[in-house]
Amino acid sequence: MTIDYHQLAQDIKHWGKDLGFQHVGICDVDLSKHEAQLQRWLDAGYHGEMDWMARHGMMRARPAELLPGTIRVISVRMNYLPPEAGFAQTLKQPQKAYISRYALGRDYHKLVRNRLKQLGQKIEQAVGPFGYRPFVDSAPILERPLAEKAGLGWTGKHSLILNETAGSWFFLGELLIDLPLPVDSPVSNQCGKCVACMTSCPTQAIVAEGVIDARRCISYLTIELDGPIPEAFREAIGNRIYGCDDCQLVCPFNRESDITEEQDYHCRPQLYQQDLLTLFQWDEATFLKNTEGSPIRRIGHLKWLRNLSVAIGNAPYDPALLDALISRQGQDAMLDEHLDWAIAQQMTKREAAAVEVLPTKTKRLIRIVEKGLPRDA
């Protein structure tokens, strides 16, 4: 059987869009130019406690080692921006819990992987048996350089792939194949002199253009990090309890991003713009029930409470929040560290609030006493 690979490539892109992917591109497997940068990033310790990032060495830049025989990668993107995103509203209400937009709906891993598997099966129906394997953020592979090489977009200064019309609100996936399909051309970088993403990062985690120190990144601190969140970053975390979107929120290319076509990515009401107190009061059974099928579930109830404790510490004083923090003490040493910090924050704000309601003359006397000055100063 003679295969017209140019026609097959066009058919694959058509099939991919029928399966719900907004963009399908094809590239070869040569990522050698990224190996030195990857090694420098690892040597600098920017991966933090994500040991799996270093465990497989340079395999990440060598797809053919991941699946022997691979000569092409089909790279896809799927939009996830929900219609009721409500970014600014939640961030401006410190008593509300901010959850990264990608995590408010169904976990994308299985959904995208299943669609990629279906794409592989459609190709198989057209050409007969061939070697292929789908991946969705689940294997040692440099998916962003592959997406860039396949023409899906360019790498922004926040290290995410940017598309001129879609911004960065999309998931990526890869189908590794052993067919010699024609490849697509990369697109030019259009960030120009804009550094909005770099300057807006609450913890200054973007240490150079396209380089993230994960140890400072709120997404890492609230999701990947298993131990205590460093105190130096707790205040900057604000009310972000799972992930962070700040670098994407300020990006000009995200102003007109398309809304997702997938109902599964729409916001779940039990997670969307909920009060910190409501989420903090969930017991483990409630947490597991309300996060079923969600990426949030994988952090577990203990880290959920840890993250919420930090957010509550950053919230305005509320006696109900203070009581809730105190009620959780004694369950776990790591959690207690964050509870103690949050309790201290709330009590400081309570004292400040009490002073605010005092008469002006009394406030002046307090300031004099604090400075150690004579009362008639």
C-alpha angles and dihedrals in degrees: 000000000000114000122210097213095187091056091042091055090054091047091051091054090049092048091047092056090047087056092055104267114135094204134021123188136171130217141164122254101250107122095149093124089063096053098084092048091049091051092049090051091051093044089054090056092237090142090068113191093347092112091168088070090066100029096086097042115203094350085101089069094043112065092176089066090054092051113014113226095031113143102158138036124209105209121197139182130205122193117235106175107129120220094240097046096149096187103161096036093061096042090051092054106068093189089062125082117244115211122183110261094240091060100052094085136035122327105269098210099082095036096053093039092052091051090050090050089052089050090053090050092051090052089049091053089054101044106016128243116351137154117272142144131182124225131187114180088308107103140049097275133124097237097172096055088047091051090049091049091049091055099251091129143297132282111264124212087261087061093246124120112259126201122197094232102023102041111204104304096115143095123238130219137174137212111199111208141174097220120111096234121169111263131233126236125249119247124236122264109256102183092102113173095336113127099167093124092051096048095043097055105117093216100032090244094153097084096173136358106301093356121114125191096211091197088071098038116108091217089057094042094051099037115020102031111089100187134054119323107241110257091229090070102038098090092046090054090069111174096337104124100167121025130324134251101185097115090052096043093062096043112114091216091062095059095090101027117153120254115245120264091210115096089199090068094056117112118276110230093224089061104031117102093333123166116260090234093055093053093042091056094058113113118217094268091053091046092052092046095048094045097045108139090009127117087230091072094072094068091062132222096284095058089042089059091043092055093044091050090058091048092049089051088056094047124095115272114284123166090216091056092048092050091048092053092050091049091060096054119119099030099102135359095228092048091046090059090060094040091053091050093048092046090053090050093050093047092050089053091047090055091047091049090050091053091050092063094050121104115268092248092054092048089053091051091051091052091050093050092047090053091048093238126147112269091244092055 
